[in-house]
Amino acid sequence: MKIFNGTIYFINVSNNRHLSKMTVDLTTPKVSFADFSDYEINEYYPTSKGIFARKGVNVDNSYIYLPI
């Protein structure tokens, strides 16, 4: 899990290792989850420009960019 700009990002092992995000509304007892990527992720780095992630199955072992 990594927290960036008030959003929690995590690798969802229940959903084929997709990158997901969790938001918490502190004014009401509400937590929401959403997929952030459509493919398997091995590692990721949130930055102010977006999220750089390494795909799970990639022979080139390159990183991808996911805008926030």
C-alpha positions in Angstrom: 0.0 0.0 0.0 1.1 3.5 -0.8 -0.7 6.7 0.1 -0.5 9.7 -2.3 -2.6 12.8 -2.3 -5.1 11.3 0.1 -5.7 8.2 -1.9 -4.5 4.7 -1.0 -3.1 2.6 -3.9 -2.5 -1.1 -3.6 -1.9 -4.2 -5.7 -5.2 -6.1 -5.5 -4.3 -9.8 -5.3 -8.0 -10.7 -5.4 -8.3 -9.2 -8.9 -5.3 -10.5 -10.9 -2.8 -8.2 -9.2 -4.4 -5.1 -10.8 -3.5 -1.7 -9.3 -6.5 -0.5 -7.3 -7.3 2.6 -5.2 -9.2 3.1 -2.0 -10.7 6.3 -0.9 -12.1 7.0 2.5 -14.7 9.7 3.3 -14.0 10.7 6.9 -17.3 12.7 7.2 -19.4 9.5 6.6 -18.4 5.9 7.3 -17.8 5.2 3.6 -14.9 3.5 1.8 -14.8 3.0 -1.9 -12.6 0.8 -4.1 -11.9 1.1 -7.8 -9.5 -0.6 -10.2 -6.8 1.8 -11.5 -5.3 -0.5 -14.1 -6.5 -3.3 -16.4 -3.4 -5.4 -16.1 -1.1 -7.2 -13.7 1.3 -4.9 -11.8 4.5 -6.0 -10.0 5.5 -2.6 -8.5 4.5 1.0 -8.8 5.6 4.5 -7.8 3.1 7.4 -7.4 4.5 10.8 -8.3 3.0 14.3 -8.7 3.0 13.6 -12.5 1.2 10.3 -12.3 2.0 6.7 -11.4 4.8 4.7 -12.9 4.2 1.0 -12.8 6.0 -2.2 -13.9 3.7 -4.7 -15.6 3.7 -8.2 -14.2 4.2 -10.1 -17.5 6.5 -8.1 -19.7 9.5 -9.5 -21.5 11.0 -6.0 -21.9 10.6 -5.3 -18.2 9.7 -1.7 -18.9 7.6 0.8 -16.9 4.3 2.3 -17.9 2.8 5.6 -17.1 -0.7 5.9 -15.5 -2.0 9.5 -15.2 -3.7 10.3 -11.9 
